[in-house]
Amino acid sequence: MEPEQLFDDIHSFCVSNADEAIVKKYSRYFKEGFPGYGIDHEKYEEKIKTILSDPGTDLKLILAAAPLLITTGKYEETNFAIRLTLAFPKQFTKETFLSVDHWFDIGINNWAHTDYISGELIPLFLKKEIIQYTDLTLWRIAANKFKRRAVPVSLIKQLKTTPDFNPFFTFIDPIMMDPEREVHQGLGWFLREAWKKQPEPTETFLLKWKNSAARLIFQYATEKMSPVQKLRFRKEK
């Protein structure tokens, strides 16, 4: 199968199974509306199985078709690219990571796909030691705000791998003054998870930024704290 054939097959499936009611249902989770067809989850899962059952389906084919899927701007087509890539972790190489890196430059433009990649794909590259988290260094200054959001979100599962979070705090330091809400949410989420595991060093880091970083970061980061604990991180007037 050629990449164009796989794309056409997925696109035809999405068009023929579109459901406006599902689009409306999910629109509330997306600030600018849900950019999808509205595909029933069971039908989506069945299509994934069908594609993977084809003996001609491999990672090379998926990665070649992925840009075609991602640049449509449609939610489900990008989802197919991510999900199908996840089916071949044993074939992952540094080139696979570079392909995923490129996805952000051509069409990853919402929090859901960002968090899917950051929560599932990037941790696999890290676990298999194909990359180190420092390979995300340039992501911190990427033009795409969702690529910047991916930095702290990709570190969440890494919190289970070490008792020393300070290198992670140092790594996110350059984006603590990022201007975008979606990045603030990602940072706050990471810091909340870090606090749950290592409160003391996380609080030290939060105190360092409490008078300068966006309040939304602290809203998320302190979500599990008691009201008394939260007072320590209130911005000083």
C-alpha positions as CSV (number, residue, x, y, z in Angstrom):
1,M,0.0,0.0,0.0
2,E,1.2,3.5,-0.8
3,P,0.9,6.4,1.7
4,E,-1.6,8.1,-0.5
5,Q,-3.8,5.0,-0.6
6,L,-3.8,4.8,3.2
7,F,-4.7,8.5,3.5
8,D,-7.5,8.1,1.0
9,D,-8.8,5.1,2.9
10,I,-8.8,6.9,6.2
11,H,-10.3,10.1,4.7
12,S,-13.1,8.2,3.1
13,F,-13.8,6.4,6.3
14,C,-14.0,9.7,8.2
15,V,-16.3,11.3,5.7
16,S,-18.7,8.4,5.5
17,N,-18.9,8.1,9.3
18,A,-19.2,11.7,10.2
19,D,-21.7,12.6,12.9
20,E,-22.6,16.2,13.7
21,A,-24.0,15.2,17.1
22,I,-20.6,14.0,18.2
23,V,-19.0,17.1,16.8
24,K,-21.4,19.2,18.9
25,K,-20.7,17.0,22.0
26,Y,-16.9,17.5,21.8
27,S,-17.0,21.2,20.8
28,R,-17.3,22.2,24.5
29,Y,-13.8,20.9,25.2
30,F,-12.2,23.0,22.4
31,K,-12.1,26.7,22.8
32,E,-12.3,27.4,19.1
33,G,-14.6,24.5,18.3
34,F,-14.0,20.8,17.6
35,P,-12.3,20.5,14.2
36,G,-13.4,17.0,13.5
37,Y,-15.9,14.7,11.7
38,G,-17.4,13.3,14.8
39,I,-16.5,9.6,14.6
40,D,-18.1,7.0,16.9
41,H,-15.3,5.6,19.2
42,E,-16.2,1.9,18.5
43,K,-16.1,2.5,14.7
44,Y,-12.8,4.3,15.1
45,E,-11.3,1.4,17.1
46,E,-12.6,-1.1,14.5
47,K,-10.9,0.8,11.7
48,I,-7.6,0.9,13.6
49,K,-7.8,-2.9,13.9
50,T,-8.6,-3.3,10.2
51,I,-5.6,-1.1,9.1
52,L,-3.2,-2.9,11.5
53,S,-4.4,-6.3,10.3
54,D,-3.2,-5.6,6.7
55,P,0.2,-7.3,6.3
56,G,1.4,-4.2,4.3
57,T,1.0,-1.9,7.3
58,D,4.2,-1.0,9.0
59,L,5.8,2.0,10.6
60,K,7.4,3.3,7.4
61,L,4.0,3.4,5.8
62,I,2.4,5.2,8.8
63,L,5.1,7.8,9.0
64,A,4.9,8.5,5.3
65,A,1.1,8.9,5.5
66,A,1.1,10.9,8.7
67,P,1.9,14.4,7.1
68,L,-1.0,13.9,4.7
69,L,-3.3,13.1,7.6
70,I,-2.1,15.8,9.9
71,T,-2.2,18.7,7.4
72,T,-5.9,18.2,6.8
73,G,-6.6,19.9,10.1
74,K,-9.2,17.4,11.0
75,Y,-9.1,15.9,14.5
76,E,-9.7,12.2,13.7
77,E,-7.2,12.1,10.8
78,T,-4.4,13.4,13.1
79,N,-5.6,10.9,15.7
80,F,-5.1,8.1,13.2
81,A,-1.5,9.2,12.6
82,I,-0.7,9.2,16.3
83,R,-2.5,6.0,17.2
84,L,-1.1,4.0,14.3
85,T,2.4,5.2,15.1
86,L,1.9,4.0,18.7
87,A,1.3,0.5,17.3
88,F,4.9,0.0,16.3
89,P,7.1,0.9,19.4
90,K,9.6,-1.8,18.6
91,Q,10.5,-0.1,15.3
92,F,11.0,3.3,16.9
93,T,14.3,5.1,16.1
94,K,15.6,8.6,16.3
95,E,14.2,9.2,12.9
96,T,10.8,8.3,14.2
97,F,11.2,11.0,16.9
98,L,12.2,13.5,14.3
99,S,9.1,12.7,12.3
100,V,7.0,13.4,15.4
101,D,8.9,16.6,16.0
102,H,8.0,17.7,12.5
103,W,4.3,17.0,13.1
104,F,4.1,20.1,15.4
105,D,5.5,22.2,12.6
106,I,2.8,21.1,10.1
107,G,-0.4,20.8,12.0
108,I,-0.5,19.9,15.7
109,N,-2.7,22.7,16.9
110,N,-4.7,21.7,19.9
111,W,-4.2,20.6,23.4
112,A,-5.7,17.1,22.9
113,H,-3.2,16.0,20.3
114,T,-0.4,17.6,22.1
115,D,-1.2,15.8,25.3
116,Y,-1.7,12.5,23.4
117,I,1.8,12.8,21.8
118,S,3.4,14.1,25.1
119,G,1.7,11.5,27.3
120,E,2.1,8.4,25.1
121,L,4.6,8.8,22.3
122,I,7.4,10.9,23.9
123,P,7.5,8.7,27.0
124,L,8.2,5.7,24.8
125,F,11.1,7.4,23.1
126,L,12.5,8.3,26.6
127,K,11.9,4.9,28.0
128,K,13.6,3.2,25.1
129,E,16.5,5.8,25.5
130,I,16.1,6.8,21.9
131,I,16.1,10.4,23.2
132,Q,16.8,12.2,26.4
133,Y,14.4,14.9,27.7
134,T,17.1,17.4,26.8
135,D,16.3,16.6,23.1
136,L,13.3,18.8,23.7
137,T,15.5,21.8,24.3
138,L,14.5,23.6,21.1
139,W,10.9,22.8,21.7
140,R,11.0,25.4,24.5
141,I,11.4,28.2,21.9
142,A,9.3,26.7,19.1
143,A,6.9,29.1,17.2
144,N,4.1,26.6,17.8
145,K,2.7,27.2,21.4
146,F,1.6,23.5,21.5
147,K,5.1,22.3,20.9
148,R,6.2,24.5,23.9
149,R,3.3,23.0,25.9
150,A,4.6,19.5,25.1
151,V,7.8,20.1,27.0
152,P,6.4,20.0,30.6
153,V,3.6,17.5,29.7
154,S,6.2,15.1,28.3
155,L,8.1,15.3,31.6
156,I,5.1,14.1,33.7
157,K,5.8,10.4,33.3
158,Q,9.5,11.0,33.9
159,L,8.7,12.0,37.5
160,K,8.4,8.3,38.2
161,T,12.0,7.6,37.0
162,T,14.0,9.7,39.5
163,P,13.8,11.2,43.1
164,D,15.5,14.3,42.0
165,F,13.2,16.7,40.2
166,N,15.6,19.7,40.2
167,P,17.0,19.0,36.7
168,F,13.4,19.1,35.4
169,F,12.7,22.3,37.1
170,T,15.9,23.8,35.6
171,F,14.7,22.6,32.2
172,I,11.3,24.3,32.3
173,D,12.7,27.5,33.8
174,P,13.1,29.2,30.4
175,I,9.3,28.8,29.6
176,M,7.9,29.9,33.0
177,M,7.3,33.3,31.4
178,D,5.7,32.0,28.3
179,P,2.8,34.2,27.2
180,E,0.4,31.5,26.1
181,R,-2.4,30.0,28.2
182,E,-2.0,26.5,26.9
183,V,1.6,26.5,28.0
184,H,0.6,27.8,31.4
185,Q,-1.8,24.9,31.7
186,G,0.9,22.4,30.8
187,L,3.4,23.8,33.2
188,G,0.8,23.9,36.0
189,W,-0.2,20.3,35.3
190,F,3.5,19.1,35.5
191,L,4.1,21.1,38.7
192,R,1.0,19.7,40.3
193,E,2.1,16.1,39.6
194,A,5.6,17.0,40.8
195,W,4.3,18.4,44.1
196,K,2.2,15.3,44.8
197,K,5.5,13.3,44.7
198,Q,8.1,15.8,46.0
199,P,6.4,18.7,47.7
200,E,9.4,20.4,49.2
201,P,11.5,21.0,46.0
202,T,8.4,21.7,44.0
203,E,7.4,24.4,46.5
204,T,10.8,25.9,46.4
205,F,10.5,26.2,42.7
206,L,7.0,27.7,42.9
207,L,8.1,30.3,45.5
208,K,10.8,31.4,43.1
209,W,8.3,32.3,40.5
210,K,5.2,33.3,42.5
211,N,5.5,37.0,41.8
212,S,6.4,36.8,38.1
213,A,4.9,33.7,36.4
214,A,1.3,33.6,35.2
215,R,-1.3,32.9,37.9
216,L,-2.8,30.1,35.8
217,I,0.3,28.1,36.4
218,F,-0.2,28.4,40.1
219,Q,-3.9,27.7,39.9
220,Y,-3.1,24.3,38.4
221,A,0.0,23.6,40.4
222,T,-1.7,24.2,43.7
223,E,-4.9,22.5,42.9
224,K,-4.4,19.6,45.4
225,M,-3.1,21.9,48.2
226,S,-5.1,22.9,51.2
227,P,-6.4,26.5,51.3
228,V,-3.7,27.3,53.9
229,Q,-1.0,25.9,51.7
230,K,-2.2,27.8,48.7
231,L,-1.8,31.1,50.6
232,R,2.0,30.7,50.4
233,F,1.9,31.0,46.7
234,R,-0.3,34.1,46.4
235,K,1.3,36.9,44.5
236,E,2.7,39.6,46.7
237,K,1.2,43.1,46.0
